[in-house]
Amino acid sequence: MKPSAALDLKRDIVREAVGRFRAANPRVFGSVLHGTDLDGSDLDLLVDALPGATLFDLGGLQIELEEMLGVAVDLLTPGDLPIRFRAQVLAEAAPV
């Protein structure tokens, strides 16, 4: 299944999961945003880590999203983005 289709089916559940793992503001970027994702593509998600969030929270969120959606998820925070294209991704990322 294409990541965009999986996200469309479970958008509300994704938002709920993000909140449970001490994160907020889930946004999509990459191939799903641009409409170029294919079967086997990953879902690029950007979240803001809330105070107190740990790598265990973010890792747990990534695992849960992959299991729930049935697609690979690349979960990043703004600070994880390489500086050379951080501004562009932050400007174009769309809310889940």
C-alpha positions as CSV (number, residue, x, y, z in Angstrom):
1,M,0.0,0.0,0.0
2,K,1.2,3.5,-0.7
3,P,2.0,5.5,2.5
4,S,-0.4,8.3,1.4
5,A,-3.3,5.8,1.2
6,A,-2.4,4.3,4.6
7,L,-2.2,7.8,6.1
8,D,-5.6,8.8,4.6
9,L,-7.2,5.8,6.2
10,K,-5.8,6.3,9.7
11,R,-5.1,10.1,10.0
12,D,-7.0,10.5,13.3
13,I,-5.3,7.5,14.8
14,V,-1.9,8.9,13.8
15,R,-2.7,12.2,15.5
16,E,-3.8,10.4,18.7
17,A,-0.6,8.3,18.8
18,V,1.6,11.3,18.4
19,G,0.1,12.9,21.5
20,R,0.5,9.7,23.6
21,F,4.3,9.7,22.9
22,R,5.0,13.2,24.1
23,A,5.1,14.8,20.7
24,A,2.9,17.3,18.8
25,N,2.3,19.0,15.5
26,P,2.6,16.0,13.2
27,R,3.4,17.0,9.6
28,V,4.0,15.1,6.4
29,F,6.8,15.9,4.0
30,G,8.7,14.2,1.2
31,S,7.1,12.0,-1.5
32,V,3.7,11.7,0.3
33,L,3.4,15.5,0.4
34,H,4.4,15.8,-3.3
35,G,2.1,12.9,-4.4
36,T,5.0,10.9,-5.7
37,D,4.9,8.0,-3.2
38,L,4.7,4.4,-4.4
39,D,4.1,1.0,-2.9
40,G,7.2,0.5,-0.8
41,S,7.9,4.2,-0.2
42,D,8.3,5.4,3.4
43,L,6.2,8.0,5.1
44,D,8.2,11.0,6.1
45,L,6.7,12.5,9.3
46,L,7.9,15.5,11.2
47,V,6.9,16.0,14.9
48,D,7.8,18.4,17.6
49,A,9.1,16.7,20.7
50,L,7.4,18.0,23.9
51,P,9.3,18.8,27.1
52,G,10.3,15.5,28.8
53,A,10.2,13.5,25.5
54,T,13.0,11.0,25.2
55,L,14.4,9.0,22.3
56,F,12.4,6.1,23.7
57,D,9.2,8.1,23.2
58,L,10.1,8.9,19.6
59,G,11.3,5.4,18.9
60,G,8.1,4.0,20.4
61,L,6.0,6.3,18.3
62,Q,7.9,5.3,15.1
63,I,7.4,1.6,15.8
64,E,3.7,2.0,16.6
65,L,3.1,4.1,13.5
66,E,4.8,1.5,11.3
67,E,2.8,-1.3,12.8
68,M,-0.5,0.6,12.6
69,L,0.0,1.9,9.0
70,G,1.8,-1.1,7.6
71,V,4.5,1.1,5.9
72,A,8.0,2.2,6.9
73,V,8.0,5.6,8.7
74,D,10.9,8.0,8.8
75,L,10.1,10.0,12.0
76,L,12.1,13.2,12.5
77,T,12.0,16.4,14.6
78,P,13.0,19.7,13.1
79,G,16.4,19.4,14.7
80,D,17.0,16.1,13.0
81,L,16.7,17.7,9.5
82,P,20.0,18.6,7.8
83,I,20.5,22.3,7.9
84,R,20.9,22.6,4.2
85,F,17.2,21.8,3.5
86,R,15.6,22.3,7.0
87,A,14.0,25.6,6.1
88,Q,12.5,24.2,2.9
89,V,11.0,21.2,4.7
90,L,9.7,23.3,7.5
91,A,8.1,25.7,5.1
92,E,6.3,23.1,3.0
93,A,5.4,20.3,5.6
94,A,1.7,19.9,5.8
95,P,-0.3,19.0,8.9
96,V,-1.5,15.4,9.3
